[in-house]
């Protein structure tokens, strides 16, 4: 493993979308939101283009979803 | 000596000075009027001393006042209100509607003779005269001794209140405070969600006022563009009231809710009404200028004339409010109210005489002295406004005759608009009443504008409480049955206007359908999501609805709300999150097991990633570094430059430390990732290789699918590599992206003429003219290949020989380019020479600010292209089309572009700290900038 990948990385001001299940994620990224996906973090979490969050939310609402949008400070605990 | 003693001494001194101006015989007469025989055989000064003692004695004055006639007492009370007053104002206060002057004159003369009214010792004609027969006598200023003021009540207590009208007005416009409060609530709601843009002069934008107008009627179709003036006025009045009460505040050109919103909405009705009434007393609102039958026109250059200004309007509102508080509980004629004010406060709006002390402006002193001359003042015209619909001399209004048309109309205007809008009075309109266009002779008003003014008014119950100050709060509605939730998702608020707090809560998660005495809201999915976004939870919403209705929600409503809320939690978008990604699962496990690191972390999202508390990002980084963990931080709020190596479309590389998913995502949209290139040495740390990308025709076609324009790509490459793309690269990438329309070409021959002839002369020859394709300059033109044989023959027929030039030799490597040649000819150093370490031929670098060369056209373009090639910053003197003064600024050239027939230099401006376009024709001077 290279040194770049062996280091830990801290991403600030990143935009994430968490889905209730993998099927819902697949359904969503098959639509217009898919073009703004930067990477898939897990089966139910994706990183989206932070500069396009408004467009992503608009697309989701247009698609009939009612996403919960929060300014995440990470303060909530599991 | 006490302060009171000091005031009494001053008062005596003032009395003595005033009496000193009177004739000795008048002093004697005044003394005789109070105590017969006291004035005989004494010196004037002794008489004055005695008179001063009398006039300063409160007991004596009280007796003297009690002996006055009712008219005399009311006139004296009016005079006592002011520091000093003109006799013309007192004449106006005393005369009845028919203008009966002699009784008033007699009363005033009697008051003067008793010394209860004293002629002011300042600038006044005929000072010290007790007779008022001469017309100019009306222009005297008079004042009352302090003891007189103390002995008299307010004039409103001396003059009987206006009687009720004999019959009710034909049409009544009731004042409704509930309506006002509802509209204020909806306006505040509008300000919270949208705001109102303000124009440069601070007025609300008309378009936004239309939107506000629509917001005041929820659930109805928006109004048409052409609204009535009255509606616009009321909207403006609402906005002004909100500003005055602190419920709205302008910030950054937008009017938004202010800190006083809750205080205004959560008060009881009567307290809120009183607060709004008090705000109106000093409101920036001009009722006088809203009188359509009067036209404001400049009377002179000495000021606004008699047009009431803001302080005078505020005073007039207070006087009017005091008079209103004395009205009976019935309809009262506006004319009767105007008459009451005329008798008790004749100068409540417009002073009868100009105070000469006020006109001290030296520049306009000539005008001021003219308009304040006794002769002009005696004419007694209102200055600064006139009748709108009259001509010539008829336009002028007189202060002694046109009270009803000016002050009376003002009172009607205040009654018809602000007071009615505030819900304090009902306005009555009656075509048969005195205030009609046909009743001018009977003292009524004339003109179209006046006919729209109310003829009568009646105080509302709330108005009486507010104006008299006897506030009695109504009991509030009991909690528990304030709303009903219906199975069709409608929420009915029973007494909506009494509970704005509840309406504000419902606004958070339901849509208003109508707001009136009872309000209807509708529960919908978007509205619920809005509420959840605002921090409401499903449980809190249901608790509020059940608590306020006193009953459980209908089953279908509860079930649907639950379904919508559950749906809301299925997709969670985290904006501006901070994420830690560990190299492996074990590392994150280890860090989470360490309390000091775990306390900085939030929820674990994946085996290798966890959310980080935004406020703890630096602390986390430090904690990991202390443990010897290397942390690479990427902040997406800062779009980092210089993360790419760009040397051509097929050579775009990313260093390992700059490699991160978002950069890859952006590159992947328009470039192809290349497999590792073994021919490259390993430049990265620990033998790593760079990540290589290649831009191709195909990859740029993919960019189009992502709606990524070629200009965005070029801008991205320039910013991320911090290098200027060569002209060739820009042309190539734009060509691949399909940026250019097809280029056209045509086989032609270029013909150059000797200096003895020019193409203008050849173009005049009929046989040659159609053969010339394009004239490029006086000596150079193009001829189409097909026409060439004929062209050659025509010239040969005229004895002219065409001599073919040998082709120019190819340009040698290192030879100066046209730009270098142009710069050289002007004695300027080019950036390339500077980069190569050559000394400039002209010592431009000797000074901190190099001398600017005035270049234009091709020479300027060549110079700029040279700077572009060498990435050299330029110092330019630039004048844009708007500014008259040129500015000097250092720019980093990016590209020369043509648009709209002009050429522009796109460059980063260090003065403005942003990328700008500079029109080449606006560049007055240019030089290479010092670095």
Contacts between the chains, C-beta under 8 A, distances in Angstrom:
chain1	res1	chain2	res2	distance
A	1	B	583	7.4
A	2	B	656	6.6
A	2	B	686	7.0
A	2	B	688	5.0
A	3	B	630	7.7
A	3	B	656	7.3
A	3	B	685	5.7
A	3	B	686	4.6
A	3	B	688	6.6
A	4	B	632	7.7
A	4	B	656	4.0
A	4	B	657	6.6
A	4	B	659	6.1
A	4	B	684	7.6
A	4	B	688	6.3
A	5	B	583	6.6
A	6	B	583	5.0
A	6	B	630	7.8
A	7	B	583	6.6
A	7	B	629	7.7
A	7	B	630	4.1
A	7	B	631	6.8
A	7	B	632	5.2
A	8	B	580	6.6
A	8	B	581	6.5
A	8	B	582	5.1
A	8	B	583	5.9
A	8	B	587	6.8
A	8	B	624	6.4
A	8	B	629	5.7
A	8	B	630	7.1
A	8	B	631	5.3
A	8	B	632	7.6
A	9	B	580	7.6
A	9	B	581	4.7
A	9	B	631	7.3
A	9	B	632	5.1
A	9	B	633	7.6
A	9	B	634	6.8
A	9	B	660	7.1
A	10	B	578	7.0
A	10	B	579	7.4
A	10	B	580	5.5
A	10	B	581	7.8
A	10	B	612	7.0
A	10	B	617	6.4
A	10	B	620	7.1
A	10	B	621	6.1
A	10	B	631	5.5
A	10	B	632	7.3
A	10	B	633	4.5
A	10	B	634	7.3
A	11	B	578	6.9
A	11	B	579	4.6
A	11	B	580	8.0
A	11	B	581	7.0
A	11	B	633	7.9
A	11	B	634	5.3
A	11	B	636	6.9
A	11	B	660	7.7
A	12	B	578	5.0
A	12	B	614	7.8
A	12	B	617	6.0
A	12	B	633	6.8
A	12	B	634	7.0
A	12	B	635	4.2
A	12	B	636	6.6
A	12	B	637	6.9
A	13	B	576	4.9
A	13	B	577	7.7
A	13	B	578	7.5
A	13	B	635	6.0
A	13	B	636	4.3
A	13	B	637	4.2
A	14	B	576	7.8
A	14	B	577	5.3
A	14	B	578	7.1
A	14	B	579	5.2
A	14	B	636	5.9
A	15	B	573	7.2
A	15	B	574	6.8
A	15	B	575	5.8
A	15	B	576	7.4
A	15	B	577	7.0
A	16	B	573	7.6
A	16	B	574	4.3
A	16	B	577	5.4
A	16	B	579	7.0
A	16	B	605	7.5
A	17	B	571	6.5
A	17	B	572	7.0
A	17	B	573	5.2
A	17	B	574	7.4
A	18	B	571	7.4
A	18	B	572	4.3
A	18	B	574	7.0
A	18	B	605	7.5
A	19	B	570	6.9
A	19	B	571	5.8
A	19	B	572	7.9
A	20	B	569	7.3
A	20	B	570	4.0
A	20	B	571	7.3
A	24	B	570	6.2
A	24	B	571	7.1
A	28	B	571	7.2
A	35	B	706	6.2
A	38	B	661	5.4
A	38	B	662	5.4
A	38	B	665	4.3
A	39	B	661	4.6
A	39	B	665	7.1
A	41	B	605	6.5
A	41	B	606	5.6
A	41	B	609	6.0
A	42	B	605	6.6
A	42	B	606	4.2
A	42	B	609	7.8
A	45	B	605	5.5
A	45	B	606	6.7
A	47	B	661	6.7
A	47	B	662	7.9
A	49	B	662	7.5
A	49	B	665	6.9
A	50	B	575	7.7
A	50	B	576	7.6
A	50	B	636	4.9
A	50	B	662	7.7
A	53	B	573	6.8
A	53	B	575	5.5
A	56	B	573	7.1
A	57	B	573	6.0
A	60	B	571	6.4
A	60	B	573	7.7
A	65	B	567	7.8
A	65	B	570	7.6
A	65	B	571	5.5
A	66	B	525	6.5
A	66	B	526	7.9
A	66	B	529	4.7
A	66	B	564	7.0
A	66	B	567	5.4
A	66	B	568	4.9
A	66	B	571	7.7
A	67	B	568	7.7
A	67	B	571	4.1
A	67	B	572	7.0
A	67	B	573	5.0
A	68	B	532	6.7
A	68	B	533	7.4
A	68	B	568	5.3
A	68	B	569	6.0
A	68	B	571	6.8
A	68	B	572	4.9
A	68	B	573	6.9
A	69	B	533	6.4
A	69	B	573	4.6
A	69	B	575	6.5
A	70	B	572	7.0
A	70	B	573	7.2
A	70	B	574	6.1
A	70	B	575	6.9
A	71	B	575	5.3
A	71	B	576	5.7
A	72	B	574	3.7
A	72	B	575	6.6
A	72	B	576	6.7
A	72	B	577	4.1
A	72	B	611	6.7
A	72	B	614	7.8
A	73	B	613	6.3
A	73	B	614	4.5
A	73	B	615	7.1
A	74	B	577	6.6
A	74	B	578	5.8
A	74	B	601	7.7
A	74	B	602	3.5
A	74	B	603	7.4
A	74	B	611	4.1
A	74	B	612	5.2
A	74	B	613	4.4
A	74	B	614	5.8
A	74	B	616	7.8
A	75	B	602	6.8
A	75	B	613	5.6
A	76	B	602	6.5
A	76	B	603	6.5
A	77	B	602	6.8
A	77	B	603	6.7
A	78	B	603	4.7
A	78	B	604	6.6
